[in-house]
Each structure stands twice: as structure tokens, then as C-alpha cells.
Amino acid sequence: MLRADGQDLSFVTVEAVDAEGRLQPNAEQEVQFSLSGPGVIAAVGNGDGKDAAPYQGYRRKLFQGRALVVVRTSKQSGSIQLTAATPGLGSGVITIEIKPAPRPEL
């Protein structure tokens, strides 16, 4: 669970898997990310040193069947819904719970 402090991060690994749940390392499709709730997509990546695509954005090509999306909380608590969708592979959704940040002591 993350804190609603505007700085907490969640690193979410996206994997292309077959019907048996096995990683498909040859998958290279582009993944489109979308988010709803109290947070933002801070960065995307895939571990491919030759990929010159920027880390900022809402899409990333899979590399060896994987990609990464970094979600940053806002200062509101609640639930974030992160969706990763790829034509031909379908989509997946996760929920990230954000709890209130502790109040600073005076």
C-alpha cells in the first residue's frame, strides 16, 4: 500500500504471457497505459538499452516480453486503477490502494 504524499512510487512490471501464464519473451508489441484515480504515470520503460523512446508518456514497446510503468501517488487517498492494453494480446488491470499520509508532528 502506498501513501498519499505525492511522492510514493509503485513500480509495476507488465509481462506478455500465454494462456498458461508463461512469459512470451519474443513479444514486442506496444503497450498503452491508462490510469484513473489519485495518481499519475511518472515513467515508462522496458530495459532495452537501444530503445531511445522517452521515459515520459503513456506507451512503451515490450522488450523480451516485458515493460515497466512507474506510478506516483497524489496527495489524495483512494484507489488507482492502472490498465495496460496491447492489440492482439488484450489488456490487464491492477488496483493500487493509496492510504492517507501521516500528518507531520508539530
Number of C-alpha atoms within 10 A of each C-alpha: 9 18 21 22 19 15 13 17 17 15 13 14 13 16 21 24 15 10 6 6 9 10 15 14 14 12 17 16 18 16 24 16 20 15 18 13 18 20 26 18 20 17 18 24 22 20 13 14 7 6 12 7 14 11 15 14 15 16 22 25 22 24 22 17 18 25 24 20 25 17 22 22 27 18 18 17 19 18 16 19 15 21 16 21 17 17 10 7 13 10 14 13 12 13 13 18 17 23 17 13 15 9 7 5 4 3
